[in-house]
Amino acid sequence: MKKVKIIGVPEHFNMPWHLAIEEGAFEERGIDLEWTDIPEGTGKMCQMLQNRETDLAIILTEGLVKSITEGNPSKIVQEYIASPLLWGIHVGANSPYRSIMELEGRKAAISRFGSGSHLMAYVNAQNEGWETDGLQFEVVNDLDGAVKALTTGTADYFMWEHFTTKPLVDQKVFRRLGDCPTPWPCFVIAATDDFIKEEGTTLRHILEIINGYTTEFKQIPSMDRTLANRYGQKLEDIQEWMSLTQWSQSPIKTKTIDIVNYTLFQLKLILKQKKYNELTYNQD
């Protein structure tokens, strides 16, 4: 049995992986796929890829592109979610801020530098016409840290996936002022260069299996109820999320890489733009 380590956020996007693992789909191919939840998100996962603490990651596109550009020996092996991620822009329930425009010059809570919450704060600032050079950040590690920061006032706002944070909005812990969708498909499957080099056949088997699951995922009976129960969500919220979310079984498009590259470079988040074949693994 070939042991493979994979990491991802503990969110509903990754349910197809858990189904495949629980149903023994990888074991049938001689693969012991060991999943670890990383609540800290993409910044932490980039570090784990860099340190060879994992073989694979389900990770935000923009965070991985930035990390590879800065020397992370990893590649995008496939697009995973073809639709944008809807980033909710949140303040504490008792915050004086009532609109996104009031957040200009205020401090954003982020899980860590290089994370989606960090990079998307720049995209949001650009969308709003703010000066991006002076953005302020408070590192909070994870969602629990963000709750503490927004409640105590050590940070003013926090960007995180809309539906993951919806229960906190319903509980009146957060108030959501609006949303900022990613200008690109949001999640990719990443692998370390070492894993690609040494376990190319295993990687192809893993992709074949997960692509089969994601192709059929929305047709599974009562999956909306299963997700709602498993992730503590309201059924109507999960149904809305499923209607907005599109899984992918394809290589990431050159156009997508171009948009991510250009945006990160324009925002001075990377110093140079790497070519498509330097960021991606071509299986052919």
N, C-alpha and C positions, 0 to 999 in steps of 0.2 A: 504493500500500500504506500503510495507516494504522498507524503505529508506536505501540504501547501498552506501557508498562512495568508489570510485575507482580512482586511479591515474596512470599516465603513461607519457612518453615523447611525445612531439608533433611531432611525426614522422610517416611515412607511415606504419610502422609495425602495428600500432594500428587502422588502418582503419576498420577492421572487427568489433571492438567494437562500433565505431561511427555509422556504418551502422545499427547494431543491435539496438542501442539506438534510432536512427532517425526513424527506421521502427516500433518502439513500441514493439519489441520482448520481452523485459524484463517486460514491463508494462502488457503484456498479462498474465504473470505469477504472477502478483501482486508485482512486484519489481520496485521501483523507483531508478534506477542506475544513480548516479550522478558522472559524469566524470570530473576530473580536470587535465589539462596539467601541467606538472612539467618540465620546460625547463632546470632546474639545473641538472636533471638526477638522477642516482641511489643513490648517497650519500644523497641527500635531501630526496628521497623517503624512504630510510632506516630510517632516522630520523623521518619521519612522521608516519611510521609503529610503531616505538618504542614509540612515543608519543601518539598513538591511534588517530591520526588526520585523519586516513583513515582506511577502513576495508580491502581493496584489493589494490594490486599494480601489474603492469606489469613491471618487473624489471630485471636487468641483473643478471645472475646466480651467477657469482663470487662475486659481491657486496653483494648480499643477504646472501650467504654462510658465508662470512666474518662477516657480521653484526649479524647473528644468533649465530655464534660461540662466538661472544663477548657479547652475552646476550640479543639480540633483541627477544622479545617474539612473534615470527612469524614463519611461516612454508612455504615451497614450497608446493603448492597444485597440481601443474601440470606444465609440460613443455609447453611452448607457441610457441617458434620458435625453430625448431629442427636443423636448419642450423647454422653455425658460423656467428658471426658479423664481418664484414670487417672494421677494424679500419684504416682509412687513417692517415698517418703521415704527418703533415703539417708544413710548415714554412711560414713566411710572404712573400709577393710577392717580396720584395726588400732584402730579407735575403741573406747573403753571402753563406749559406749552400746549397750544391747541391746534397748531398747524405746522406743516413741515417747514415753511419759510421762517418760522420763529427759531428753528434749530441752527440757523447759520451762525457759525462761530462758537457753537456749543460742543461739549465733549461727547464723543461716541464711545460706548462700551464695545470692545471687540474681544473675541476669544483669544486671539494672539495675532501678532503681525504676520502678514502673508495669508491669513485666513480669508474666507469669503466675507465675513463681517467687516474686515478691514478694507479689502479691495472694493467691495460694493459701496462702502461709505464714500469712496472717491467717485464712483459712477453716479451715485445719487447727487453728490455735490455738483458734479458737472451738469447733470440734468437740471438742477435748480439754478445754475448760473452762479454758483458760489466760487470764491477763490479757494483753490484746493491746496495751495502751499501751506496754509496755516491750520489745517485740520488737526484737532486734538483727540487723543485716544486714551482710554483706560483699559488695560488688559484685565479681563475678568475670567478667563479660562473656559467657562462653559455657561450653559443656560442658568444654572443655579447662581453662578457668580454675577450674571447680568441682573437677575432678580434683586440680589443684594445691592448692587451698584445703583440701580434705578430707584430702589426703595430708600436708600440712605442718601442719595444725591451725589455720590462720588462720580457718577456719569449722568448725562442728560438724556441720551437716546441710545437705542440698540436695534440693530438690523439682524433679523433671523427669519428662517423660513415661515411663511404666513400660517400654514396649517399646524406646524409643530407648536407654535406659540399661541394658537387660537384658544386652547384651554385657559391659559394665563390671562388672556383678554376677557374671556367669559367669567373668570373668577375675580375680575377687576384688580388683578395684580399689575397688569400692563394696560395701557390705552394705545391702540394702533391709530396713527395719524394718516397712514396711507401705505402704498406698496411701491416697490421699485423692482420690476422684472429684469432679469439678466438679458443683455442684448444678444445672447447666444444660447445654444443647448447647454444644460447646466451640469450634468454629471458625466464623467468618463470612467472607463476601466483603465487603471494604470498598473504597470508592472515594472519591477526593477530590471535594469539592463542584464544583471546576472541571471535572473530567472528566465528572461527571454532567450538568452544565449544557451543556458544549460537545460531548460525544460520547455522548449518550443512545442513539442508534441503534447505535453500535459496542458499547456496554455490553450492550444487549439481545442482539446477535449472540453476544457472548462468553458470556453466561449460557446461551443456548440450546445452544451447543456443549458447554460443560462439564457441563451438566445431562444431556445425552445420554450423555456418557462415564461420569458417576457412576452413572447409572441402570443401566448394563450392566456396571459395573466388576467386580463379584463373579462374574459369569458368564464372564469371559474365561478360556479354558483355561490352566492352569498359572500363573495370576497369582501364586499363593502362592509358587511357586518363583522367579519373576521378581523379586518383592519381596525375598525372602530373599537372593538373590544381589546385588541392587542395593544393598541397605541393610545388608549384613553381618549378617543375622539368622539364627537357627535356624528351620528350616521350621515346627516345631511352635509356635514363638512367633508367627510371622506368621499361622499358621492361627488361633491363639487371638485375636490382634488383629483379624483380619478378621471373626471371629464376633461380636466385641463392637462393631465400628464400623459405623455407619449413616450413609451420605451423604444429604444433603438437597437437594431441588430447589425448596424453598419459601421464601417470606418468613419472617423470624423472627417468632415469635409474641409478641403483647403480653404474655402471661403470662411468657415468658422474660425479656423486658426488665424487667418488674416485679420478678422475683426477683433479677436482677443488680443493679438499682438499689437495691432494699431492702437487700441484703446489703452492698454497698459503702458505702451511707450509714450503716448500723448499725455497721459497722466503722470509721467515720470516715475512709474512704478517698476519699470525695467529700463536698463541702460541701452539695451540692444534688442533687436528682434531676431530670433532664430528661425531658420527655414522649416517648412513643413516636415521634411524628412529627418530633421534633427529633433523634432518633438514627438514624432509618431513612429510606431512599429508597423511596417508593411509585411503582412503575413504571406503575400504571394511570392 
